[in-house]
Amino acid sequence: MSATVTTTFAGLVDLASAELGGKAMLCSDDFFAGMENLLKPEPAAFDPNAYTDRGKLMDGWESRRKRVPGHDWCIVRLGAPGTVRVVDIDTAFFLGNHPPFASVYACHAPGATPEHLRDHVDWTAIVPEMPLRRGSSNLALASDAREWTHVKLDIYPDGGVARLRVYGTPTPTSTEEPIDLIGTLNGGRAVACSDAFFASMDNLLLPHRAPHMGHGWETRRSRPPGEDWIIVRLGQVGRVQRLVADTHHFKGNYPDRCAVDGILWPDAPPHALVQSRDWSPVSPSTKLHADSAHNLDVTDEGPWSHLRLRILPDGGVSRLRAFGVPTGGVARSMDPGLARIARATDAELHAVCASRRWVEAMRRMISDGGPVSRAHLYGAAEAAWWQLGDGDWLEAFRGHPPIGATAATLQPHQAAEQSGITGADATTRAALTDGNRTYFERFGWIFLVCASGKTAPQMLALLNERLPNDPAAELRIAAGEEAKITRLRLDTLVASPLHGAP
């Protein structure tokens, strides 16, 4: 893994990192070790034999021993304005010379000079005075979530601090001009990847070209060759107009090809994005070259909330840029079927899935302004389903007729779903009836399978295959079939006319 790590907490960025433009502007004293060391992105190092003409060489900020009243402090300009969530005052390798206490203050003063910050700014305490452990990471939650541009570390009374990490969220850029929508300083972040063995996925979105190979995202050699991927969230929903994939420094280990996909599903859970079938092509598969910046063709501008870079088969990419314009707020897909979902009745949703709590979850999503895309619709529906309990699943199962039920007992949509039964011979139908009875007696609920595209013999074979299952495992298998059926029924509802519409 690269020593360059900008994210420790999921979704948060070290706003103070020198890598993002953070700068130590002024301090009361840094006699033994310079204040600029506080913001280095790499972990602190220690050489027991290294000395300077002032004493032991320490990788951090260290003031001299105080022989007068008062305490020491250091003012830091954040690399990007943002809200601060967590602060880490790291005293690594400072053992007999760490400060016993510290506090952190913040202010919003864009463009302020060091002298103005020192003499005229009213600082707000975001981390009250806390004891520090020697040679350790000292974490504290920030108490104020307003936007800040600077922080001030106070130590009591003196001593050494190796690193100051200020984890938070950059403020989205307000502009109508193209920006790098996935850039770290614009709020973009990597949310998941297939592998990051040699270098962190967070590096891919950093500003500036990488200074060396370890400053990009690199996967291990796949055995056998396959496809690696990384999913990034845009800082703001936007339309992507230009894509750049840069293999700078990757010469014998760059990917052969890459492609980019997009999805519009704001606030999607990362695991759901990994599993989603609803990614759309944004840029086709493109041949890559060593140590080069590649302009990728954009075939669909979106709007998108997330992008997925796929590399074939594996290797390293230094930076990915997605230049475009924020849409302002949450954009909505132009798909006319989404209006149909927004006006669906509870009865129509119940016909999709007979769980009362699932219907309530969908109704809440609709009342909150969703869905904004079909990916959002299908993803939220499945996420809501898997949040339910066993009793809710059994309630939904009771809304289904048995596989192989007579046509006279089926609703039109149910008959369409079981169309594979049509033409089944009497022996197969009788076996399905007997199998359904045996299944119910064993498990306590009807045999459930997504029947679309399956023949009667195929469904009978699946029933017999699942009969020996452990009941707890079979419940989850049946729940998975229900999730597939729900998606198909939602698709049908999206395409259906409104009641009373001409």
HUGITA-V822815 format. One line per field, one symbol per residue. ss: DSSP state (h for helix, s for strand, l for the rest). phi: phi as a letter, one per 30 degrees, with the letter a starting at -180 (. if undefined). burial: I if it has 24 or more other C-alpha atoms within 12 Angstrom, else O. A space follows every 10 residues. Layout:
ss=???
phi=???
burial=???
This chain:
ss=llllllllll llsslllhhh llssssslll llslhhhhhl llllllllll ssllssllll ssllllllll lsssssssss ssssssssss lllllllsll ssssssslll lllhhhhhhl lllsssssss slllllssss slllllssss ssssssllls slssssssss llllllllss lllhhhllss ssslllllsl hhhhhlllll llhhhlssll llllllssss ssssssssss ssssssllll lllsllssss sssllllllh hhhhhlllls ssssssslll llssssllll lllsssssss sslllsslss ssssssllll llllllhhhh hhlllhhhhh hhlllhhhhh hhhhhhhlll lllhhhhhhh hhhhhhlllh hhhhhhhlll llllllhhhl lhhhhhhlhh hllllhhhhh hhhhhhhhhh hhhlllllll lllllhhhhh hhhhhhllll hhhhhhhhhh hhhhhhhhhh hhhhhlllll ll
phi=.dddbcbcce icbddceddc jdbdcabdab edaddddece ddddcbcdcc bcdckddbcl cbcdddcbdj bcabcbdddb eacccbcbcc ceicccbddd babbbbacbe iddeddddcb ccdcdcbdeb dccdhbdccb ddcbcddbcb bbcccbcakb bdbccbdabd dedcaccdbd dcdedcjdad caadabdcad dddecddidd daddcccbcd ddbdebacab cbcddbeacd cbbbccceic ccbdddbbbb cbbcaeidde ddddcdccdc dcbdebdcbd hbccdcdccb djdbcbbbcc cbcakbbdbb cbdacddiic dcddeddddd ddcddddddd ddbddddddd ddddddddjc dcadededdd ddddddddce dddddddddc dddjddedcc dedddddcdd deiddddddd dddddddddd ddcjbddbbd deicdedddd ddedddeddd eddddddddd dddddddddd dddedddddi dd
burial=OIOIIIIOIO IIIIIIIIII IIIIIIIIII IIIIIIIIII IIIIOOOOOO OOOOOOIIII IIIIOOOOOO IIIIIIIIII IIIIIIIIII IIIIOOIIII IIIIIIIIIO OOOIOOIIOO OOIIIIIOOI OIIIIIIIII IIOIIOIIII IIIIIIIIII IIIIIIIIII IIIOOOOOII IIIIIIIIII IIIIIIOIII IIIIIIIIII OIIIIIIIII IOOOOOIIII IIIIIIIIII IIIIIIIIII OOIIIIIIII IIIIIIIIII OIIIOIOIII IIIOIIIIII IIIIIIIIOI IIIIIIIIII IIIIIIIIII IIIIIIIOOI IIIOOOIIII IIIIOIOIII IIIIIIIIII IIIOIIOOOI IIIIIIIIII IIIIIIOIOO OIIIIIIIII IIIIIOOOOO OOIIIOIIII IOOIOOOIIO IIIOIIOOII OOIOIIIIII IIOOIIIOII OIIOOIIOOO OOOIIIIIIO IIIIIIIIII IIIIOOOOOO OO
